[in-house]
């Protein structure tokens, strides 16, 4: 019974203030997650990753060979990951960092190679791996962004996850009247209602999230921090996508 | 033409003084390595890793499920790796960290799973991956030590390396009269002369190094920091093992 849960960058950071952790929300999430096992955590970049990536023109497809740019983007995401893992550890979670730059890469077609032996073994030993959006080496392109959303999809698939959660800045996917949609089973139903997120996000907005989550075997949920408790209790907060 | 080079923990740290980098030697090594490509670097633990591992009773075979112990050992090795990567970057090397805890693991028999797509792709993109001795998750045992020496052997094998270097605290393997042996081709020739290293080393001394290097296809060299320049110039410093 493996769960993959993403804590959105806009949840755990102040997305409009460079490299600022949303301390109170992070502590709240960590406290809810303290006793969880059989869970793989992923977090996004928020104000740590996105503006650096945008500044250097690096995206999931546009690479860079500029080693300083790679170091700056990775360094910022690494600092955020340390804050997240430290908050979890302080709450009592057996959390350990997994830095994608150390493990993952892309081939010349952009296809992701993400080894997961270490991740599933951590879970089986009672540990909680915590991955994050990062730069990864990309054959022929230097390095490109591996987003938290892409990680969620890749992990859910590779680990054959039973449930996927995306804890986001919004309580679910909104319809055209700003009401949370309870259930999405095809993209066409919501195509008109979905815009893009407002702040800089090199890794795509809600439309891309929904498309990727629809492609998964496991049911996925999009909810905000107020829905995290219900998600962890196997309830159905926010929008269910499957 | 891939080279795997280990910078011994006793070379880049003061092995008897906890968590102290040998700044001058590290800068010297970084300056010699600044222009190198097609090289995979590994460093040992020295005074950062070994005493923590010993304190918590963790070795390459004795594991721990104590998350604090794992965090302390990994954290110390991570700090040393950051010092090494920073020194290399400052010298102009396109060096990036690879943290084994993020990528590698052991199965229940202790067999190492070490994915190397990301490592060979870094090399092909002109980057220099820098790995380090670390704790890694170990099925059924929590986490155990993955030593720099084991990494060298695993990387040389997986990457089909052409040359292997071990930059050590001594200028080569000594015979019974403390003269450096020029060439070792069987362990029996040197079994009597090989002792263990003096300071705490949970990951084995010179005898284990020689045994493991003999098992490689590639020629391996053991030398000290004064031999690093010659090794990088394709000469034969210290002791050649093959």
Interface residues (C-beta under 8 A of the other chain):
Chain A: X65 X67 X70 X71 X74 X89 X94 X95 X96 X97 X98 X99 X100 X101 X102 X103 X104 X105 X106 X107 X113 X115 X117 X118 X121 X122 X124 X125 X126 X127 X136 X137 X138 X139 X140 X142 X143
Chain B: X65 X67 X70 X71 X74 X89 X94 X96 X97 X98 X99 X100 X101 X102 X103 X104 X105 X106 X107 X113 X115 X117 X118 X121 X122 X124 X125 X126 X127 X136 X137 X138 X139 X140 X142 X143
